[in-house]
């Protein structure tokens, strides 16, 4: 995507490998393109995108649909037991 991320849906084996509890749902970041918008916001493989603009992101389809809207993105990210939010300005 133009944003610079590749994501995959969470599986039981990914949850085990990355210690992601069953209470966390979302799509896992698998790849970040260098010098992309995602890279500038320090997103990295293994993080889980939980919500975008307060909508649960439970599939790759939901992720791509959220990115297709040309508006600022507020993402909730899960990593190592914590959730944090980032806001990405409107993209052209």
N, C-alpha and C positions, 0 to 999 in steps of 0.2 A: 504493500500500500504506500501511498505518498507519505504517510506518517512515518513509515520506516520500521514497522513491527510485523513479525510473523507470530501467530498465536495458534494454540491447539486446545481442544477441549480436555478437561481434567479426566484422568482415568485413575483407577485404584493404584496402579503401579507408580504413576507420577506423584500421587498423594504420598505414598510411602517414601519414594526417593527424595522428595523435597520437604517431607514432614508437614504436609498441609492437612489440617484437621477436616473432618467431615462437615463441620459447621461452615466452612468457607467454600463458596461456589463462585465460579467465574471461568475465564479462559487464561491459560498460562502463556506467558511470553516465551517463545522458543528462539527468536532471533531478533537482533536490533541492528539495523543498517547504520554503518558509520556515518557521522555528520548529518544524520536525519534529525527531524524534529524530536523523535522519541529518544535518540541518543543525547540530544541537548538537554532533555529533561531527566537524564540519567536513569532511564528505564533499562532493565536488564533481564536476560533469560532467567527463568525460574520464578519471577514475580507473577502474581495472579491479578488480572484486572477483574475486580468484583462488580463495580458499577461504572456507568458513564452517564453523567447528567441524571443521577438518581434512579436510573433504570438498571435492573439486574442484567448482567451480561452472562448468560448461561450457555451460549453457543457461538461458534465462529460467525454464523449468520447474523446473530444479534450484534456482535462486535462490528462487522462490516456495515450493517445498517446504521448503527450509531455514528460511525465515522463518515458515512455518506452525507449526513446533515452538515451543511456549511455553517456551523456555529461553534462557539467556544466549547471546549470539552472539560468537564470536571470529572476526573477519574479517581476512583478509590482503588488503591493497590494494596494487596496483601503480600508481606514478605517477612519471613523469620518470626512469625508470631504477632506481628503488628500490622495495622492498617494505617495508611496515610493517603492524603488526597493531593492531587496536583491539578492545576488549571492551565489548560493549553489554549492560547488565544485563537481566535477565528483564523481559519486557513482559507486561502483563495482557491 
